[in-house]
Amino acid sequence: MHAIIVTGGKQYKVAEGDTLFIEKLPAEADSQVVFDQVLAILDGDSATIGTPNVKGAKVEATVLKNGKGKKIRIFKYNPKKGYRKRQGHRQPYTKVEIKKISA
């Protein structure tokens, strides 16, 4: 059984037991989180598509940890002008494990 959920402005196809990195949630490690924006439930040959969400469907997950991703480096410059700017960024994330999909 698979589900398509929305969190952090992105869509994810998840199944029970999956581990995924999503945009940071305001939840502590080892806490439960429920995703109620379920766009579709896919179960073998049958599929339930929501308009826009499937009524009564939810996906339960456990927060494993919160952290930051690898640093990306931003470098801007204008040739022949002497303008150079260096910056770094680490995107925060939440690592979750999908426990249960209910429709």
MOPAC internal coordinates of N, CA, C and O (Angstrom, degrees):
PM7 1SCF
backbone

  N    0.0000 0     0.00 0     0.00 0    0    0    0
  C    1.4460 1     0.00 0     0.00 0    1    0    0
  C    1.5233 1   108.71 1     0.00 0    2    1    0
  O    1.2310 1   120.77 1   -49.62 1    3    2    1
  N    1.3156 1   116.13 1   130.38 1    3    2    1
  C    1.4542 1   123.20 1   178.87 1    5    3    2
  C    1.5203 1   109.25 1  -120.76 1    6    5    3
  O    1.2310 1   121.19 1   -22.32 1    7    6    5
  N    1.3276 1   115.32 1   157.68 1    7    6    5
  C    1.4600 1   120.90 1   174.95 1    9    7    6
  C    1.5197 1   107.78 1  -140.10 1   10    9    7
  O    1.2310 1   120.98 1   -28.24 1   11   10    9
  N    1.3264 1   115.73 1   151.76 1   11   10    9
  C    1.4636 1   121.33 1   173.88 1   13   11   10
  C    1.5172 1   106.83 1  -111.93 1   14   13   11
  O    1.2310 1   121.09 1   -62.60 1   15   14   13
  N    1.3342 1   115.51 1   117.40 1   15   14   13
  C    1.4636 1   121.08 1  -176.13 1   17   15   14
  C    1.5256 1   110.02 1  -116.50 1   18   17   15
  O    1.2310 1   121.32 1   -17.15 1   19   18   17
  N    1.3276 1   115.09 1   162.85 1   19   18   17
  C    1.4612 1   121.89 1   177.04 1   21   19   18
  C    1.5227 1   107.84 1  -120.05 1   22   21   19
  O    1.2310 1   120.32 1   -52.64 1   23   22   21
  N    1.3166 1   117.00 1   127.36 1   23   22   21
  C    1.4522 1   122.05 1   172.59 1   25   23   22
  C    1.5215 1   108.55 1  -154.39 1   26   25   23
  O    1.2310 1   120.76 1   -41.23 1   27   26   25
  N    1.3014 1   116.15 1   138.77 1   27   26   25
  C    1.4557 1   120.44 1   179.47 1   29   27   26
  C    1.5114 1   113.56 1    64.59 1   30   29   27
  O    1.2310 1   119.76 1  -154.42 1   31   30   29
  N    1.3397 1   118.06 1    25.58 1   31   30   29
  C    1.4555 1   121.10 1   179.95 1   33   31   30
  C    1.5123 1   114.25 1    77.21 1   34   33   31
  O    1.2310 1   119.96 1  -170.06 1   35   34   33
  N    1.3336 1   117.69 1     9.94 1   35   34   33
  C    1.4569 1   121.75 1   179.82 1   37   35   34
  C    1.5187 1   109.48 1  -126.66 1   38   37   35
  O    1.2310 1   120.57 1   -21.92 1   39   38   37
  N    1.3258 1   116.51 1   158.08 1   39   38   37
  C    1.4603 1   122.13 1   179.08 1   41   39   38
  C    1.5194 1   108.97 1  -109.19 1   42   41   39
  O    1.2310 1   120.92 1   -41.07 1   43   42   41
  N    1.3475 1   115.84 1   138.93 1   43   42   41
  C    1.4527 1   122.12 1  -178.78 1   45   43   42
  C    1.5225 1   109.50 1  -130.95 1   46   45   43
  O    1.2310 1   120.54 1   -42.50 1   47   46   45
  N    1.3337 1   116.56 1   137.50 1   47   46   45
  C    1.4584 1   121.72 1   171.99 1   49   47   46
  C    1.5245 1   106.51 1   -95.56 1   50   49   47
  O    1.2310 1   120.53 1   -61.78 1   51   50   49
  N    1.3362 1   116.58 1   118.22 1   51   50   49
  C    1.4561 1   121.14 1  -173.42 1   53   51   50
  C    1.5223 1   110.82 1  -125.27 1   54   53   51
  O    1.2310 1   121.23 1   -24.57 1   55   54   53
  N    1.3194 1   115.25 1   155.43 1   55   54   53
  C    1.4588 1   123.65 1   173.11 1   57   55   54
  C    1.5175 1   107.09 1  -133.75 1   58   57   55
  O    1.2310 1   120.32 1   -16.26 1   59   58   57
  N    1.3265 1   116.99 1   163.74 1   59   58   57
  C    1.4629 1   120.47 1   179.52 1   61   59   58
  C    1.5227 1   109.45 1   -62.83 1   62   61   59
  O    1.2310 1   120.90 1   -45.94 1   63   62   61
  N    1.3323 1   115.88 1   134.06 1   63   62   61
  C    1.4559 1   121.31 1  -179.60 1   65   63   62
  C    1.5203 1   114.08 1    93.05 1   66   65   63
  O    1.2310 1   119.45 1   171.65 1   67   66   65
  N    1.3256 1   118.66 1    -8.35 1   67   66   65
  C    1.4669 1   121.83 1   179.40 1   69   67   66
  C    1.5250 1   110.72 1   -70.62 1   70   69   67
  O    1.2310 1   120.88 1   -32.53 1   71   70   69
  N    1.3205 1   115.93 1   147.47 1   71   70   69
  C    1.4583 1   123.22 1   172.92 1   73   71   70
  C    1.5149 1   107.11 1  -117.60 1   74   73   71
  O    1.2310 1   120.61 1   -50.10 1   75   74   73
  N    1.3397 1   116.43 1   129.90 1   75   74   73
  C    1.4545 1   118.40 1  -179.41 1   77   75   74
  C    1.5132 1   111.30 1  -143.61 1   78   77   75
  O    1.2310 1   121.73 1   -23.56 1   79   78   77
  N    1.3239 1   114.30 1   156.44 1   79   78   77
  C    1.4569 1   123.24 1   178.53 1   81   79   78
  C    1.5212 1   107.41 1  -101.71 1   82   81   79
  O    1.2310 1   120.61 1   -58.91 1   83   82   81
  N    1.3414 1   116.43 1   121.09 1   83   82   81
  C    1.4567 1   121.52 1  -178.59 1   85   83   82
  C    1.5171 1   109.24 1  -123.16 1   86   85   83
  O    1.2310 1   120.75 1    -7.69 1   87   86   85
  N    1.3266 1   116.16 1   172.31 1   87   86   85
  C    1.4590 1   120.35 1   176.44 1   89   87   86
  C    1.5213 1   109.09 1   -59.81 1   90   89   87
  O    1.2310 1   120.48 1   -30.64 1   91   90   89
  N    1.3216 1   116.69 1   149.36 1   91   90   89
  C    1.4636 1   121.77 1  -172.23 1   93   91   90
  C    1.5261 1   112.00 1   -57.82 1   94   93   91
  O    1.2310 1   121.48 1   -46.98 1   95   94   93
  N    1.3429 1   114.78 1   133.02 1   95   94   93
  C    1.4593 1   122.57 1   176.90 1   97   95   94
  C    1.5326 1   109.12 1  -109.54 1   98   97   95
  O    1.2310 1   119.94 1   -29.85 1   99   98   97
  N    1.3329 1   117.72 1   150.15 1   99   98   97
  C    1.4708 1   119.92 1   176.98 1  101   99   98
  C    1.5219 1   110.98 1   -80.00 1  102  101   99
  O    1.2310 1   119.95 1  -114.95 1  103  102  101
  N    1.3257 1   117.69 1    65.05 1  103  102  101
  C    1.4606 1   122.96 1  -179.01 1  105  103  102
  C    1.5199 1   109.19 1  -139.11 1  106  105  103
  O    1.2310 1   121.08 1   -35.33 1  107  106  105
  N    1.3185 1   115.54 1   144.67 1  107  106  105
  C    1.4651 1   121.36 1   179.07 1  109  107  106
  C    1.5293 1   109.99 1   -81.45 1  110  109  107
  O    1.2310 1   120.79 1   -15.38 1  111  110  109
  N    1.3390 1   116.10 1   164.62 1  111  110  109
  C    1.4563 1   121.33 1   176.98 1  113  111  110
  C    1.5245 1   109.51 1   -65.35 1  114  113  111
  O    1.2310 1   120.26 1   -32.01 1  115  114  113
  N    1.3200 1   117.12 1   147.99 1  115  114  113
  C    1.4681 1   125.83 1  -179.16 1  117  115  114
  C    1.5260 1   113.50 1    66.83 1  118  117  115
  O    1.2310 1   119.68 1  -161.58 1  119  118  117
  N    1.3233 1   118.22 1    18.42 1  119  118  117
  C    1.4591 1   120.76 1   175.53 1  121  119  118
  C    1.5308 1   109.44 1  -102.46 1  122  121  119
  O    1.2310 1   121.07 1   -16.23 1  123  122  121
  N    1.3219 1   115.56 1   163.77 1  123  122  121
  C    1.4550 1   121.61 1  -179.84 1  125  123  122
  C    1.5241 1   109.55 1   -94.29 1  126  125  123
  O    1.2310 1   120.68 1   -35.37 1  127  126  125
  N    1.3162 1   116.31 1   144.63 1  127  126  125
  C    1.4565 1   121.82 1   175.74 1  129  127  126
  C    1.5297 1   107.48 1  -136.06 1  130  129  127
  O    1.2310 1   120.81 1   -37.21 1  131  130  129
  N    1.3412 1   116.06 1   142.79 1  131  130  129
  C    1.4615 1   121.49 1  -177.94 1  133  131  130
  C    1.5189 1   108.50 1  -119.27 1  134  133  131
  O    1.2310 1   120.75 1   -52.28 1  135  134  133
  N    1.3232 1   116.17 1   127.72 1  135  134  133
  C    1.4612 1   122.40 1   175.83 1  137  135  134
  C    1.5227 1   106.65 1  -100.47 1  138  137  135
  O    1.2310 1   120.28 1   -65.21 1  139  138  137
  N    1.3396 1   117.07 1   114.79 1  139  138  137
  C    1.4622 1   119.94 1  -178.89 1  141  139  138
  C    1.5262 1   112.56 1  -105.09 1  142  141  139
  O    1.2310 1   119.87 1   176.71 1  143  142  141
  N    1.3139 1   117.85 1    -3.29 1  143  142  141
  C    1.4624 1   120.95 1   173.68 1  145  143  142
  C    1.5215 1   108.14 1   -89.79 1  146  145  143
  O    1.2310 1   120.94 1   -96.05 1  147  146  145
  N    1.3347 1   115.81 1    83.95 1  147  146  145
  C    1.4563 1   122.41 1  -179.58 1  149  147  146
  C    1.5231 1   107.91 1  -106.05 1  150  149  147
  O    1.2310 1   120.49 1   -62.33 1  151  150  149
  N    1.3257 1   116.66 1   117.67 1  151  150  149
  C    1.4595 1   121.16 1  -177.64 1  153  151  150
  C    1.5208 1   112.61 1   -82.52 1  154  153  151
  O    1.2310 1   120.20 1   147.17 1  155  154  153
  N    1.3319 1   117.22 1   -32.83 1  155  154  153
  C    1.4614 1   120.40 1  -177.13 1  157  155  154
  C    1.5224 1   109.79 1  -157.09 1  158  157  155
  O    1.2310 1   121.61 1   -30.05 1  159  158  157
  N    1.3438 1   114.53 1   149.95 1  159  158  157
  C    1.4586 1   122.27 1   172.79 1  161  159  158
  C    1.5241 1   106.42 1  -120.15 1  162  161  159
  O    1.2310 1   120.65 1   -55.98 1  163  162  161
  N    1.3228 1   116.36 1   124.02 1  163  162  161
  C    1.4661 1   122.09 1  -178.80 1  165  163  162
  C    1.5295 1   107.86 1  -114.45 1  166  165  163
  O    1.2310 1   120.72 1   -63.73 1  167  166  165
  N    1.3432 1   116.23 1   116.27 1  167  166  165
  C    1.4637 1   120.68 1  -177.03 1  169  167  166
  C    1.5266 1   108.64 1  -130.33 1  170  169  167
  O    1.2310 1   121.23 1   -86.44 1  171  170  169
  N    1.3214 1   115.25 1    93.56 1  171  170  169
  C    1.4630 1   119.46 1  -179.09 1  173  171  170
  C    1.5194 1   111.20 1    65.57 1  174  173  171
  O    1.2310 1   120.80 1    60.95 1  175  174  173
  N    1.3450 1   116.07 1  -119.05 1  175  174  173
  C    1.4651 1   120.37 1  -179.57 1  177  175  174
  C    1.5148 1   112.35 1   -85.25 1  178  177  175
  O    1.2310 1   119.87 1   158.01 1  179  178  177
  N    1.3262 1   117.86 1   -21.99 1  179  178  177
  C    1.4667 1   120.20 1  -176.41 1  181  179  178
  C    1.5244 1   110.56 1   -92.57 1  182  181  179
  O    1.2310 1   121.25 1   -31.85 1  183  182  181
  N    1.3198 1   115.21 1   148.15 1  183  182  181
  C    1.4588 1   121.47 1   179.02 1  185  183  182
  C    1.5215 1   108.39 1  -137.88 1  186  185  183
  O    1.2310 1   120.91 1   -44.18 1  187  186  185
  N    1.3315 1   115.86 1   135.82 1  187  186  185
  C    1.4567 1   121.67 1   175.29 1  189  187  186
  C    1.5123 1   107.20 1  -112.78 1  190  189  187
  O    1.2310 1   120.89 1   -63.55 1  191  190  189
  N    1.3164 1   115.91 1   116.45 1  191  190  189
  C    1.4578 1   121.98 1  -178.18 1  193  191  190
  C    1.5180 1   108.30 1  -105.85 1  194  193  191
  O    1.2310 1   120.09 1   -47.99 1  195  194  193
  N    1.3217 1   117.44 1   132.01 1  195  194  193
  C    1.4519 1   121.43 1  -179.63 1  197  195  194
  C    1.5129 1   112.26 1   -87.40 1  198  197  195
  O    1.2310 1   121.53 1   -15.45 1  199  198  197
  N    1.3395 1   114.68 1   164.55 1  199  198  197
  C    1.4673 1   120.69 1   177.14 1  201  199  198
  C    1.5193 1   109.84 1  -131.32 1  202  201  199
  O    1.2310 1   116.36 1  -100.03 1  203  202  201
  N    1.2657 1   124.52 1    79.97 1  203  202  201
  C    1.4675 1   127.56 1    -4.15 1  205  203  202
  C    1.5212 1   113.29 1   -86.23 1  206  205  203
  O    1.2310 1   119.28 1   159.90 1  207  206  205
  N    1.3544 1   118.97 1   -20.10 1  207  206  205
  C    1.4621 1   120.94 1  -179.35 1  209  207  206
  C    1.5212 1   109.89 1  -114.09 1  210  209  207
  O    1.2310 1   120.94 1   -24.69 1  211  210  209
  N    1.3363 1   115.81 1   155.31 1  211  210  209
  C    1.4568 1   121.44 1   175.27 1  213  211  210
  C    1.5241 1   107.27 1   -79.51 1  214  213  211
  O    1.2310 1   120.45 1   -55.52 1  215  214  213
  N    1.3339 1   116.75 1   124.48 1  215  214  213
  C    1.4637 1   121.12 1  -177.14 1  217  215  214
  C    1.5263 1   110.25 1   -69.12 1  218  217  215
  O    1.2310 1   120.88 1   -48.38 1  219  218  217
  N    1.3257 1   115.93 1   131.62 1  219  218  217
  C    1.4578 1   121.71 1   176.62 1  221  219  218
  C    1.5156 1   115.09 1    78.74 1  222  221  219
  O    1.2310 1   119.33 1   179.19 1  223  222  221
  N    1.3065 1   118.88 1    -0.81 1  223  222  221
  C    1.4620 1   121.17 1  -179.16 1  225  223  222
  C    1.5169 1   109.76 1   -89.07 1  226  225  223
  O    1.2310 1   121.00 1   -36.69 1  227  226  225
  N    1.3256 1   115.69 1   143.31 1  227  226  225
  C    1.4562 1   120.48 1   176.02 1  229  227  226
  C    1.5192 1   109.65 1  -152.27 1  230  229  227
  O    1.2310 1   121.64 1   -23.67 1  231  230  229
  N    1.3111 1   114.47 1   156.33 1  231  230  229
  C    1.4571 1   122.00 1   178.74 1  233  231  230
  C    1.5193 1   107.07 1  -123.71 1  234  233  231
  O    1.2310 1   120.70 1   -56.05 1  235  234  233
  N    1.3278 1   116.26 1   123.95 1  235  234  233
  C    1.4557 1   121.81 1  -179.53 1  237  235  234
  C    1.5204 1   109.07 1  -100.53 1  238  237  235
  O    1.2310 1   121.09 1   -40.75 1  239  238  237
  N    1.3316 1   115.52 1   139.25 1  239  238  237
  C    1.4622 1   120.64 1  -177.74 1  241  239  238
  C    1.5170 1   109.61 1  -142.61 1  242  241  239
  O    1.2310 1   121.04 1   -18.69 1  243  242  241
  N    1.3243 1   115.62 1   161.31 1  243  242  241
  C    1.4570 1   122.96 1   176.05 1  245  243  242
  C    1.5198 1   108.40 1  -113.89 1  246  245  243
  O    1.2310 1   120.60 1   -46.58 1  247  246  245
  N    1.3328 1   116.46 1   133.42 1  247  246  245
  C    1.4561 1   121.43 1   177.70 1  249  247  246
  C    1.5269 1   107.98 1   -78.31 1  250  249  247
  O    1.2310 1   120.24 1   -58.30 1  251  250  249
  N    1.3171 1   117.15 1   121.70 1  251  250  249
  C    1.4588 1   121.12 1   178.62 1  253  251  250
  C    1.5217 1   111.37 1   -87.26 1  254  253  251
  O    1.2310 1   120.49 1   133.97 1  255  254  253
  N    1.3414 1   116.67 1   -46.03 1  255  254  253
  C    1.4652 1   119.44 1   177.55 1  257  255  254
  C    1.5133 1   110.43 1  -166.12 1  258  257  255
  O    1.2310 1   121.36 1   -18.42 1  259  258  257
  N    1.3074 1   115.00 1   161.58 1  259  258  257
  C    1.4551 1   123.16 1   171.32 1  261  259  258
  C    1.5173 1   107.15 1  -111.64 1  262  261  259
  O    1.2310 1   120.12 1   -36.85 1  263  262  261
  N    1.3119 1   117.38 1   143.15 1  263  262  261
  C    1.4573 1   119.24 1  -179.49 1  265  263  262
  C    1.5122 1   111.48 1  -163.55 1  266  265  263
  O    1.2310 1   121.54 1    10.61 1  267  266  265
  N    1.3339 1   114.65 1  -169.39 1  267  266  265
  C    1.4556 1   121.43 1   177.38 1  269  267  266
  C    1.5177 1   109.08 1  -123.78 1  270  269  267
  O    1.2310 1   120.76 1   -34.80 1  271  270  269
  N    1.3211 1   116.15 1   145.20 1  271  270  269
  C    1.4486 1   121.92 1   179.56 1  273  271  270
  C    1.5224 1   111.76 1   -76.73 1  274  273  271
  O    1.2310 1   120.81 1     3.90 1  275  274  273
  N    1.3111 1   116.06 1  -176.10 1  275  274  273
  C    1.4546 1   120.97 1   178.11 1  277  275  274
  C    1.5225 1   110.01 1   -67.59 1  278  277  275
  O    1.2310 1   121.05 1   -27.81 1  279  278  277
  N    1.3135 1   115.60 1   152.19 1  279  278  277
  C    1.4621 1   120.05 1  -179.33 1  281  279  278
  C    1.5172 1   110.49 1   -74.39 1  282  281  279
  O    1.2310 1   121.75 1   -45.77 1  283  282  281
  N    1.3210 1   114.26 1   134.23 1  283  282  281
  C    1.4536 1   118.91 1   170.94 1  285  283  282
  C    1.5234 1   107.23 1  -108.73 1  286  285  283
  O    1.2310 1   120.83 1   -34.20 1  287  286  285
  N    1.2994 1   116.01 1   145.80 1  287  286  285
  C    1.4643 1   120.95 1  -177.50 1  289  287  286
  C    1.5135 1   109.74 1  -106.65 1  290  289  287
  O    1.2310 1   121.46 1   -48.52 1  291  290  289
  N    1.3258 1   114.81 1   131.48 1  291  290  289
  C    1.4539 1   121.78 1   177.90 1  293  291  290
  C    1.5181 1   107.10 1  -109.76 1  294  293  291
  O    1.2310 1   120.21 1   -53.51 1  295  294  293
  N    1.3207 1   117.20 1   126.49 1  295  294  293
  C    1.4620 1   121.43 1   179.92 1  297  295  294
  C    1.5171 1   108.47 1  -130.98 1  298  297  295
  O    1.2310 1   120.90 1   -61.99 1  299  298  297
  N    1.3277 1   115.88 1   118.01 1  299  298  297
  C    1.4612 1   121.41 1   178.79 1  301  299  298
  C    1.5211 1   108.39 1  -113.68 1  302  301  299
  O    1.2310 1   120.81 1   -37.12 1  303  302  301
  N    1.3179 1   116.06 1   142.88 1  303  302  301
  C    1.4541 1   118.97 1   175.16 1  305  303  302
  C    1.5160 1   110.06 1  -157.08 1  306  305  303
  O    1.2310 1   121.46 1   -25.78 1  307  306  305
  N    1.3151 1   114.81 1   154.22 1  307  306  305
  C    1.4508 1   122.04 1   172.07 1  309  307  306
  C    1.5219 1   107.57 1  -114.67 1  310  309  307
  O    1.2310 1   120.00 1   -59.22 1  311  310  309
  N    1.3043 1   117.60 1   120.78 1  311  310  309
  C    1.4577 1   119.30 1  -178.75 1  313  311  310
  C    1.5257 1   111.47 1   -64.81 1  314  313  311
  O    1.2310 1   120.88 1   -36.89 1  315  314  313
  N    1.3201 1   115.92 1   143.11 1  315  314  313
  C    1.4732 1   124.83 1   175.93 1  317  315  314
  C    1.5234 1   113.33 1    68.92 1  318  317  315
  O    1.2310 1   119.18 1  -173.42 1  319  318  317
  N    1.3054 1   119.16 1     6.58 1  319  318  317
  C    1.4757 1   121.40 1  -178.25 1  321  319  318
  C    1.5296 1   112.93 1  -115.18 1  322  321  319
  O    1.2310 1   120.01 1   167.83 1  323  322  321
  N    1.3258 1   117.59 1   -12.17 1  323  322  321
  C    1.4620 1   120.01 1   179.99 1  325  323  322
  C    1.5188 1   113.64 1    79.75 1  326  325  323
  O    1.2310 1   119.53 1  -167.06 1  327  326  325
  N    1.3304 1   118.51 1    12.94 1  327  326  325
  C    1.4586 1   122.18 1  -179.47 1  329  327  326
  C    1.5204 1   109.23 1   -94.76 1  330  329  327
  O    1.2310 1   120.94 1   -61.92 1  331  330  329
  N    1.3264 1   115.81 1   118.08 1  331  330  329
  C    1.4430 1   121.45 1   176.09 1  333  331  330
  C    1.5215 1   108.14 1  -138.71 1  334  333  331
  O    1.2310 1   120.87 1   -45.23 1  335  334  333
  N    1.3331 1   115.95 1   134.77 1  335  334  333
  C    1.4553 1   120.70 1  -178.91 1  337  335  334
  C    1.5244 1   108.38 1  -139.62 1  338  337  335
  O    1.2310 1   120.81 1   -52.32 1  339  338  337
  N    1.3289 1   116.06 1   127.68 1  339  338  337
  C    1.4576 1   121.11 1  -178.82 1  341  339  338
  C    1.5282 1   108.24 1  -118.56 1  342  341  339
  O    1.2310 1   120.97 1   -42.81 1  343  342  341
  N    1.3299 1   115.75 1   137.19 1  343  342  341
  C    1.4550 1   120.70 1  -176.66 1  345  343  342
  C    1.5229 1   107.97 1  -148.78 1  346  345  343
  O    1.2310 1   120.50 1   -26.94 1  347  346  345
  N    1.3259 1   116.65 1   153.06 1  347  346  345
  C    1.4578 1   121.21 1   176.33 1  349  347  346
  C    1.5173 1   110.09 1  -126.66 1  350  349  347
  O    1.2310 1   120.96 1   -19.88 1  351  350  349
  N    1.3445 1   115.77 1   160.12 1  351  350  349
  C    1.4615 1   120.47 1  -179.96 1  353  351  350
  C    1.5195 1   109.77 1  -150.99 1  354  353  351
  O    1.2310 1   120.89 1   -42.22 1  355  354  353
  N    1.3392 1   115.90 1   137.78 1  355  354  353
  C    1.4598 1   121.69 1   173.79 1  357  355  354
  C    1.5258 1   107.76 1  -123.67 1  358  357  355
  O    1.2310 1   120.59 1   -63.33 1  359  358  357
  N    1.3232 1   116.49 1   116.67 1  359  358  357
  C    1.4627 1   121.88 1  -176.28 1  361  359  358
  C    1.5297 1   110.02 1   -78.80 1  362  361  359
  O    1.2310 1   119.69 1   -53.45 1  363  362  361
  N    1.3414 1   118.20 1   126.55 1  363  362  361
  C    1.4690 1   119.52 1   176.46 1  365  363  362
  C    1.5300 1   111.01 1   -73.26 1  366  365  363
  O    1.2310 1   120.85 1   -31.93 1  367  366  365
  N    1.3364 1   115.99 1   148.07 1  367  366  365
  C    1.4499 1   121.39 1  -179.54 1  369  367  366
  C    1.5222 1   109.92 1  -141.44 1  370  369  367
  O    1.2310 1   121.15 1   -13.57 1  371  370  369
  N    1.3221 1   115.41 1   166.43 1  371  370  369
  C    1.4568 1   123.35 1   171.55 1  373  371  370
  C    1.5197 1   107.14 1  -126.20 1  374  373  371
  O    1.2310 1   120.82 1   -51.53 1  375  374  373
  N    1.3273 1   116.04 1   128.47 1  375  374  373
  C    1.4575 1   121.25 1   178.65 1  377  375  374
  C    1.5268 1   107.38 1   -96.40 1  378  377  375
  O    1.2310 1   120.33 1   -58.48 1  379  378  377
  N    1.3483 1   116.98 1   121.52 1  379  378  377
  C    1.4590 1   121.37 1  -177.71 1  381  379  378
  C    1.5271 1   110.09 1  -124.77 1  382  381  379
  O    1.2310 1   121.38 1   -26.10 1  383  382  381
  N    1.3370 1   114.97 1   153.90 1  383  382  381
  C    1.4578 1   121.86 1   175.03 1  385  383  382
  C    1.5209 1   107.31 1  -119.26 1  386  385  383
  O    1.2310 1   120.73 1   -52.40 1  387  386  385
  N    1.3240 1   116.20 1   127.60 1  387  386  385
  C    1.4619 1   121.92 1  -178.53 1  389  387  386
  C    1.5285 1   108.75 1   -77.36 1  390  389  387
  O    1.2310 1   121.12 1   -54.80 1  391  390  389
  N    1.3498 1   115.47 1   125.20 1  391  390  389
  C    1.4640 1   120.87 1  -178.21 1  393  391  390
  C    1.5219 1   112.87 1  -100.80 1  394  393  391
  O    1.2310 1   120.35 1   133.87 1  395  394  393
  N    1.3496 1   116.94 1   -46.13 1  395  394  393
  C    1.4566 1   118.94 1  -172.24 1  397  395  394
  C    1.5235 1   110.60 1  -148.69 1  398  397  395
  O    1.2310 1   121.29 1   -41.92 1  399  398  397
  N    1.3315 1   115.13 1   138.08 1  399  398  397
  C    1.4657 1   122.08 1   174.44 1  401  399  398
  C    1.5238 1   106.90 1  -115.59 1  402  401  399
  O    1.2310 1   120.70 1   -59.92 1  403  402  401
  N    1.3230 1   116.27 1   120.08 1  403  402  401
  C    1.4679 1   119.52 1   179.16 1  405  403  402
  C    1.5124 1   109.34 1  -125.34 1  406  405  403
  O    1.2310 1   121.50 1   -40.82 1  407  406  405
  N    1.3470 1   114.73 1   139.18 1  407  406  405
  C    1.4676 1   119.50 1  -177.79 1  409  407  406
  C    1.5152 1   110.48 1  -111.29 1  410  409  407
  O    1.2310 1   120.10 1   180.00 1  411  410  409

